[in-house]
Amino acid sequence: MALPSPGHSVTFRVHTPPSFSATSDLASAIARTGAAITALDVIESTGEHMCIDITANTRGQAHVESISTMIRHREGTELRRVSDRTFLMHVGGKIETTSKVSLRNRDDLSRAYTPGVARVCMAIAEDRSEARRLTIKGNTVAVVTDGTAVLGLGDIGPEAAMPVMEGKAILFKKFADVNAWPVALDTKDTEEIIAICKAIAPAYGGINLEDIAAPRCFEIEARLREELDIPVFHDDQHGTAIVTQAALVNALKVVGKDIADVRIVISGVGAAGFAIIRLLLASGAKHIRAAGRGGVIERGTTYGEAHRTWIAEHTNEEEFSGTLKKAVVGADVFIGVSAPNVLGEEDVAAMNEGAIVFAMANPDPEIDPELASKHAAIVATGRSDYPNQINNVLVFPGFFRGLLDSGATDVSDDMMLAAAEAIASCIDEDELHPGFLIPSVFDPKVSPRVAEAVKKAAKAEQR
């Protein structure tokens, strides 16, 4: 059964008969349903009734409805309102623009706008690189999506993708002081998306591609990196790969194994799996098997999708043929970016001593983490309710901070590996243990270290 989550936090406003125990009785009744009460307020108390707000984390909509039904059936109790706190946070959107300068009088106006602004425009016209210094371009990222691969929800469209894109913009600002703006495109045409990104590029210092379905995302990213003079980063690929690499760096330290020696099995050969494989190879991994729905990608086979053919050319040097379950026998590392429940407890038991399991499908991982932990030395997931959450928030704010500060025009493997090492370094080696591989997203060291590492790598490439 799922645990109560802050993502399903609800406030119940209830009228009860006036009594000393009304509040505690109601709270106890709600707690017995399995909800986690986080706040309780008596809004009003009169001789006729009490008005009580009880806020609780629930397991989802069905749980909320069962609690509501229970409250309605309590004698003398009236349920006046049910407020979903997640929806309330999104009312009116989550971001806004603000001015950095004051307009107090006509003098200020003449510098911020006409006539003074014309001189700044002409300075940029004479030297376009000045746009980075004299406009928001130098600290602004476009978060571009077509809404075709949103979270685990799939193709839900650009409008429905907007809450995620706004959330992304908040994280950019919160963790790295980077301005970001959602650009949700009502098209699935690869050429049109590329053309739009190229057309809006003058206003941005970088482009973060987000929630674009594979395999289209590969061509869009490759073309934009080739045709634009600003960095293009596909977070579903590169952000996931970097934070996975960071967690693996520390996990291998804990179990005392070397990246070049371990046998790694990947479940999932979409955008995230492809990028993880590329970065693992760049970091020195030599023994990788990658499995899709049809089993392990076979060496030397040509597939209908270019990225799968690339995987076939660069992995599975032993020419293994078979299912994912057979592939994990004797493996040291399992990395899942695929689907729920593709492995059982017996599969993890068949891995090598000191096994590492990263089951990152969200919200339901490739194997129940508690079952995996019976046999694996280390378990990590993409969820916040288990230790070792592998979360892209650790990557993209600081990564773009470094890109923007260095004036980088592209993204390289060296930058990504530097970012992974920076994240891993946020935990001192004497602090490392199986339940603490990766820092918290709120660790203030993370974004500055990532930014500095990326900036240093970018500067080295510019020499």
C-alpha positions in Angstrom: 0.0 0.0 0.0 1.3 3.5 -0.9 2.4 5.7 1.9 0.7 9.1 2.6 2.5 11.8 0.5 2.8 15.6 0.7 1.9 15.6 -3.0 -1.6 14.5 -1.9 -2.0 17.0 1.1 -5.6 17.9 1.7 -7.3 20.3 4.2 -10.7 19.2 5.5 -12.9 22.0 6.9 -15.4 20.5 9.3 -18.2 21.8 11.5 -18.7 19.8 14.6 -20.9 20.1 17.7 -19.1 22.2 20.4 -17.3 19.9 22.9 -13.9 19.7 24.5 -13.0 16.5 22.7 -14.4 17.3 19.3 -11.0 18.2 17.8 -9.1 15.2 19.1 -11.9 12.8 18.3 -12.0 14.0 14.7 -8.2 13.9 14.4 -8.1 10.4 15.7 -10.8 9.2 13.3 -8.9 10.6 10.3 -5.6 9.2 11.5 -7.1 5.7 11.8 -7.7 5.8 8.0 -3.9 5.9 7.5 -3.7 9.6 6.8 -0.7 11.6 8.3 -2.1 14.7 10.0 0.2 17.7 9.6 -1.8 20.6 11.0 -4.9 21.2 13.0 -6.6 24.5 13.6 -9.8 25.6 15.3 -11.0 28.3 13.0 -14.1 29.3 15.0 -15.8 28.2 18.2 -19.3 29.3 19.2 -22.0 28.0 21.4 -23.6 26.2 18.5 -20.6 24.7 16.6 -16.9 24.5 16.1 -15.1 25.0 12.7 -12.0 22.9 12.4 -9.4 22.7 9.7 -7.5 19.4 9.6 -4.6 19.1 7.1 -3.3 15.6 6.3 -1.1 13.8 3.8 -3.1 11.1 2.0 -2.5 8.3 -0.4 -4.4 9.8 -3.2 -7.9 10.7 -4.4 -9.5 7.5 -3.4 -8.2 7.9 0.1 -9.5 11.5 0.2 -12.9 10.3 -0.8 -13.0 7.6 1.9 -12.0 10.1 4.5 -14.7 12.5 3.3 -17.3 9.8 3.4 -16.3 8.9 7.0 -16.6 12.5 8.1 -20.0 13.0 6.6 -21.3 9.9 8.4 -20.2 11.1 11.8 -23.2 12.2 13.9 -23.6 16.0 14.0 -20.6 16.6 11.8 -20.7 18.6 8.6 -17.9 18.5 5.9 -17.9 22.1 4.6 -14.9 22.0 2.2 -12.1 19.8 0.9 -9.1 21.7 -0.3 -6.3 20.0 -2.3 -3.2 22.0 -1.3 -1.3 21.0 -4.4 -4.0 22.5 -6.6 -4.1 25.6 -4.5 -0.3 26.1 -5.0 -0.9 26.1 -8.7 -3.8 28.5 -8.9 -2.7 31.4 -11.1 0.6 29.7 -12.0 3.7 29.4 -9.9 6.0 32.0 -11.5 6.0 35.7 -12.4 8.3 38.3 -13.8 9.6 41.1 -11.7 11.7 44.3 -12.4 15.3 44.6 -11.3 15.2 48.4 -11.6 13.1 51.1 -10.1 11.1 53.5 -12.2 10.7 56.4 -9.7 10.6 59.4 -12.2 11.0 60.5 -15.7 14.8 60.3 -15.6 14.7 56.6 -14.7 12.2 56.0 -17.5 14.4 57.7 -20.0 17.3 55.3 -19.2 15.2 52.1 -18.9 13.2 52.9 -22.0 13.2 55.6 -24.7 15.3 57.5 -25.5 18.3 56.1 -23.6 17.6 52.4 -24.4 18.3 53.1 -28.1 22.0 53.5 -27.4 22.1 50.1 -25.7 20.2 48.5 -28.7 22.8 49.9 -31.1 25.7 48.6 -28.9 24.2 45.1 -29.3 23.6 45.6 -33.0 27.3 46.4 -33.4 28.4 43.4 -31.3 25.7 40.7 -30.7 27.8 39.1 -27.9 26.9 42.1 -25.8 23.4 40.7 -25.5 24.7 38.4 -22.8 25.9 41.3 -20.8 23.3 43.9 -21.4 20.1 41.8 -21.4 18.5 38.9 -19.6 20.0 36.5 -22.2 23.1 35.9 -20.0 21.1 34.5 -17.2 18.0 33.0 -18.8 17.1 29.6 -20.0 14.2 28.4 -22.1 12.5 25.3 -20.8 11.1 23.8 -24.0 8.6 21.0 -24.3 6.0 19.6 -26.6 4.2 17.8 -23.8 4.7 14.3 -25.3 6.6 12.6 -22.4 5.5 14.4 -19.2 6.7 12.6 -16.0 5.1 9.1 -16.2 1.9 10.5 -17.7 2.9 10.3 -21.4 1.6 12.5 -24.2 -0.7 14.8 -22.3 -0.1 18.0 -24.5 1.7 21.3 -24.0 -1.0 22.9 -21.8 -1.0 20.0 -19.3 2.9 20.1 -19.3 2.9 23.7 -18.1 2.8 22.9 -14.3 5.9 20.8 -14.7 7.7 23.5 -16.7 6.7 26.2 -14.2 8.1 23.9 -11.4 11.3 23.6 -13.3 11.6 27.3 -13.6 11.2 27.7 -9.8 13.9 25.2 -9.2 16.3 27.0 -11.5 15.8 30.2 -9.6 15.7 28.7 -6.1 18.9 26.6 -6.4 21.1 28.6 -8.9 19.5 32.0 -9.4 19.0 31.2 -13.1 15.9 32.8 -14.7 13.9 30.2 -16.7 10.7 30.4 -18.7 8.4 27.7 -19.9 8.1 27.4 -23.7 5.3 24.9 -24.4 5.0 24.1 -28.1 1.7 23.0 -29.8 3.5 20.8 -32.3 5.1 17.4 -32.5 6.9 18.0 -35.7 10.6 17.7 -35.3 11.5 20.3 -37.9 9.0 22.8 -36.6 10.3 22.4 -33.0 13.9 22.9 -34.2 12.9 25.9 -36.2 11.1 27.5 -33.2 14.0 26.9 -30.9 16.4 28.5 -33.4 14.0 31.5 -33.8 13.7 32.2 -30.1 17.4 31.5 -29.2 18.5 35.2 -29.3 16.6 35.8 -26.1 18.1 32.9 -24.1 21.5 31.9 -22.9 20.6 28.2 -23.1 17.8 25.7 -23.9 16.6 23.0 -21.5 14.7 20.4 -23.5 12.1 18.7 -21.3 9.6 15.9 -21.6 9.9 15.3 -25.3 9.3 11.7 -26.4 12.0 9.5 -27.8 13.3 9.0 -30.4 12.3 12.5 -31.6 14.1 14.1 -28.7 17.5 12.7 -29.9 17.3 14.4 -33.3 16.0 17.6 -31.8 18.8 17.8 -29.3 21.5 16.8 -31.8 20.4 19.3 -34.5 20.1 22.2 -32.0 23.5 21.5 -30.5 24.9 21.6 -34.0 23.0 24.6 -35.3 22.9 27.0 -32.2 25.6 28.9 -30.5 24.1 28.4 -27.0 24.2 25.2 -25.0 21.3 22.7 -25.3 20.7 20.3 -22.5 18.1 17.5 -22.5 17.4 17.0 -18.8 15.6 13.7 -19.3 18.8 12.4 -20.8 21.7 14.2 -19.4 20.4 15.3 -16.0 19.3 11.7 -15.2 22.7 10.3 -16.5 24.7 12.8 -14.4 22.9 12.2 -11.1 23.0 8.4 -11.7 26.7 8.6 -12.4 27.2 10.6 -9.1 25.3 8.0 -7.1 27.3 5.2 -8.7 30.6 6.9 -8.0 29.8 6.8 -4.3 28.1 3.4 -4.3 31.2 1.8 -5.8 33.3 3.4 -3.1 31.0 1.8 -0.4 31.2 -1.7 -1.9 34.9 -1.4 -2.9 34.5 -2.0 -6.6 35.9 -0.3 -9.7 33.9 1.0 -12.6 36.0 -0.8 -15.1 35.5 -4.2 -13.5 31.8 -4.2 -12.7 29.1 -5.8 -14.8 26.3 -3.3 -15.3 22.8 -4.1 -16.5 20.5 -1.3 -17.7 16.7 -1.7 -18.0 15.3 0.9 -20.3 16.8 2.1 -23.6 14.9 5.3 -24.1 16.2 8.8 -23.6 17.4 8.3 -20.0 18.9 4.8 -20.6 20.7 5.9 -23.7 22.3 8.9 -21.9 23.2 6.8 -18.9 25.0 4.2 -21.1 27.0 7.0 -23.0 28.1 8.6 -19.7 29.0 5.2 -18.1 31.2 4.4 -21.1 32.8 7.9 -20.9 33.6 7.2 -17.2 35.4 4.0 -18.0 32.7 1.3 -17.7 33.5 -1.7 -19.9 30.8 -4.3 -19.2 27.3 -3.1 -20.0 24.2 -5.0 -21.0 21.1 -2.9 -22.0 17.6 -4.4 -22.1 14.5 -3.1 -23.7 11.0 -4.7 -23.7 12.2 -7.4 -26.0 15.3 -8.4 -24.0 19.0 -7.4 -24.1 20.2 -5.3 -27.1 22.4 -7.7 -29.1 25.9 -6.8 -30.3 26.1 -6.1 -34.0 22.4 -5.9 -34.6 20.9 -3.1 -36.6 17.7 -1.7 -35.0 15.0 0.5 -36.4 16.0 3.4 -34.1 19.4 4.9 -34.5 20.1 5.2 -30.7 19.4 1.5 -30.2 21.8 0.6 -33.0 24.4 2.8 -31.3 23.8 0.9 -28.1 24.2 -2.4 -30.0 27.5 -1.2 -31.3 28.9 -0.1 -27.9 27.6 -2.6 -25.3 27.3 -6.3 -24.7 30.8 -7.2 -25.7 30.1 -10.8 -24.5 27.3 -11.1 -27.2 24.8 -12.2 -24.5 21.3 -13.0 -25.8 18.4 -13.3 -23.5 15.9 -11.6 -21.1 16.6 -8.9 -18.5 16.1 -11.5 -15.8 18.8 -13.7 -17.3 21.1 -10.7 -17.8 21.2 -9.7 -14.1 22.5 -13.1 -13.0 26.0 -12.4 -11.8 25.7 -8.7 -12.4 27.2 -6.1 -10.0 25.0 -3.1 -10.8 21.4 -2.9 -11.9 20.1 0.5 -13.2 16.4 0.8 -14.0 14.8 3.6 -16.0 12.0 1.6 -17.4 8.8 0.2 -15.8 7.5 -1.1 -12.5 8.1 -4.6 -11.2 10.3 -6.0 -14.0 12.5 -7.8 -11.4 11.7 -10.0 -8.5 13.5 -10.6 -5.2 15.0 -13.8 -6.6 16.6 -11.7 -9.5 18.5 -9.5 -7.0 19.5 -12.5 -5.0 21.1 -13.9 -8.2 23.4 -10.8 -8.6 27.0 -10.7 -7.3 27.9 -10.1 -3.7 27.8 -6.4 -2.9 25.1 -5.8 -5.5 24.0 -2.2 -6.3 20.4 -1.7 -7.4 19.2 1.7 -8.7 15.4 1.1 -9.4 14.4 4.6 -10.7 11.1 4.1 -12.4 8.7 6.6 -10.7 6.4 6.4 -8.9 6.6 2.5 -8.9 10.2 1.2 -9.3 11.5 -1.8 -11.2 11.5 -3.8 -7.9 10.1 -3.1 -4.4 13.0 -1.3 -2.7 12.4 -3.2 0.5 12.6 -6.6 -1.3 15.7 -5.5 -3.1 17.4 -4.4 0.1 17.2 -8.0 1.4 19.9 -9.1 -1.0 21.5 -5.9 -2.4 24.2 -4.0 -0.5 22.9 -0.7 -1.9 19.5 0.3 -3.1 18.5 3.7 -4.6 15.3 4.9 -6.2 13.8 8.0 -7.8 11.4 8.4 -4.8 11.6 10.8 -1.8 10.2 8.3 0.7 13.3 6.0 0.5 17.0 6.7 1.1 19.2 7.6 -1.8 16.8 9.5 -4.0 18.3 10.0 -7.5 16.8 13.3 -8.4 17.7 15.6 -11.4 17.2 18.7 -9.2 20.7 18.0 -8.0 22.0 18.6 -11.5 20.3 21.1 -13.9 20.3 24.3 -11.8 24.0 24.2 -11.1 24.8 22.8 -14.5 23.2 25.7 -16.3 24.7 28.2 -13.8 28.1 26.9 -14.8 27.2 27.0 -18.5 26.0 30.6 -18.3 28.9 31.8 -16.2 31.5 30.3 -18.6 29.8 31.5 -21.8 29.8 27.9 -23.0 28.2 27.2 -26.4 27.9 23.4 -26.0 27.6 20.6 -23.5 30.4 17.9 -23.4 31.0 14.6 -21.7 33.8 16.2 -19.6 31.3 18.8 -18.2 28.8 16.1 -17.3 31.5 13.9 -15.6 32.8 16.9 -13.8 29.2 17.6 -12.6 28.7 14.0 -11.4 32.0 14.1 -9.4 31.0 17.4 -7.9 27.7 16.0 -6.7 29.4 12.9 -5.3 32.0 15.0 -3.5 29.2 16.7 -1.5 29.3 13.7 0.8 32.7 13.2 2.6 34.0 9.7 2.3 33.8 9.1 6.0 30.1 9.9 5.9 29.3 7.5 3.0 27.3 4.4 3.9 24.6 2.3 2.0 21.8 4.7 3.1 23.6 7.9 2.3 25.1 8.0 -1.2 23.7 11.2 -2.6 23.2 14.6 -1.1 19.8 16.2 -0.4 18.5 18.5 -3.0 18.5 21.2 -0.3 22.2 20.8 0.5 23.5 24.3 -0.2 26.9 22.9 -1.4 25.5 21.1 -4.4 24.6 23.8 -7.0 27.7 25.9 -6.3 30.0 22.9 -6.6 28.3 21.7 -9.8 28.4 25.2 -11.3 32.1 25.6 -10.5 33.0 22.2 -11.9 31.1 22.8 -15.1 32.6 26.3 -15.5 36.1 24.9 -15.0 35.5 22.1 -17.6 34.0 24.6 -20.0 36.9 27.0 -19.6 39.4 24.2 -20.2 37.7 23.3 -23.5 37.7 27.0 -24.6 41.5 27.3 -24.3 
